[in-house]
Amino acid sequence: MIGVISEFLEQHNVEDFEIKGRIKNNYSIYKKMANKGKTIDDIYDLLALRIIVNSVAECYQVLGFIHSIWTPLPMRFKDYIAVPKANMYQSLHTTVVGLGGKIYEIQIRTYEMDKVAELGVAAHWAYKENTGYSPEKEQL
């Protein structure tokens, strides 16, 4: 999936991007099943990719590319860019039927959004002010 997406983005002149993949671990699966009363068939993020780009416009462009290659699952799209979460989390989430018929959750966000998601709201202000955020600096 990463190779196909990378090639497609390069062909469509998306120059600066990063793609990360992950497989959900057993404990996370168990927690989701136990806490939310789900079966394994109800969990759509066993395989996940995160695509990071430079701008909001590129986020939506990449979403269009993903949906043009693979079939999105109905009711499995969330636009946290247009409507951010209360903690300032922003990202596009979609779930598609990918290679080999496997279900993939794909998150698409900018580098700034990724910093906020990974490091918290303080990272957003450091990014805006170009001061270089780190959790260690926050403790000073």
Secondary structure as GFF3:
##gff-version 3
##sequence-region A 1 140
A	DSSP	alpha_helix	2	11	.	.	.	ID=ss1
A	DSSP	beta_strand	18	23	.	.	.	ID=ss2
A	DSSP	alpha_helix	26	36	.	.	.	ID=ss3
A	DSSP	three_ten_helix	40	42	.	.	.	ID=ss4
A	DSSP	beta_strand	47	53	.	.	.	ID=ss5
A	DSSP	alpha_helix	56	69	.	.	.	ID=ss6
A	DSSP	beta_strand	71	79	.	.	.	ID=ss7
A	DSSP	beta_strand	92	97	.	.	.	ID=ss8
A	DSSP	three_ten_helix	99	101	.	.	.	ID=ss9
A	DSSP	beta_strand	103	110	.	.	.	ID=ss10
A	DSSP	alpha_helix	111	119	.	.	.	ID=ss11
A	DSSP	alpha_helix	121	129	.	.	.	ID=ss12
A	DSSP	alpha_helix	135	138	.	.	.	ID=ss13
###
